[in-house]
């Protein structure tokens, strides 16, 4: 149990640091009015009209950072995937039926996210598309492997 908690702590710490740096880098959008139309989906979602940089939602800072300075947003994504993987591995060791649902849901969410940024023209958007797509496929693969392992064990138990 200690090794899982330590890994969760490391993943959470990395996520917190990279989130802060990505938020700081994304705040550069306040000084780029030409990007306000294209990089502020959350401000638009809240029906806020942007008259100056201070009207922009804090969440849009991450969108801008992911599009134009993707290093720390990518570290954020990797940290989240790492935390989810640690939780998923713990579930596999404890209760593999929960693990099947967890990995399957994680895979579906990753694939859904990748479909939302499929046609991104920026390099950061393309990086996020491929990372979420590959992560989703890997999670679905883990789901199938765990399910097959459980199915094989059930067959073996029923035969004996």
Beta strands, then each sheet from edge to edge (+ up, - down):
end
